[in-house]
Amino acid sequence: MKPDRELIEKLRDADDAALWATVRGIALEKGFRLPEATPPQKTMERLRGTLSGNGTLSLGEAARVIAQYRKEQSDRG
């Protein structure tokens, strides 16, 4: 999937809850379950940072941010 520039801009400008809901939906389509709760602001800023101003998405970096968040969640309990 190659998101178009307009979609990336909408995601970048979305509030944290909307961005996380979109990420969760995409992950679920690919067979991954992510926590319902929106991650902390720091994690969301890192995730939003994977959406660049020139209309590209760094999937590798997004995957790393999400993997780190999942690890933090599993370490908590």
Secondary structure, DSSP 4 states (H G I P E B T S, - for coil): ----HHHHHHHHHS-HHHHHHHHHHHHHHTT----SSPPPHHHHHHHHTTB-TTS-B-HHHHHHHHHHHHHHHHHH-
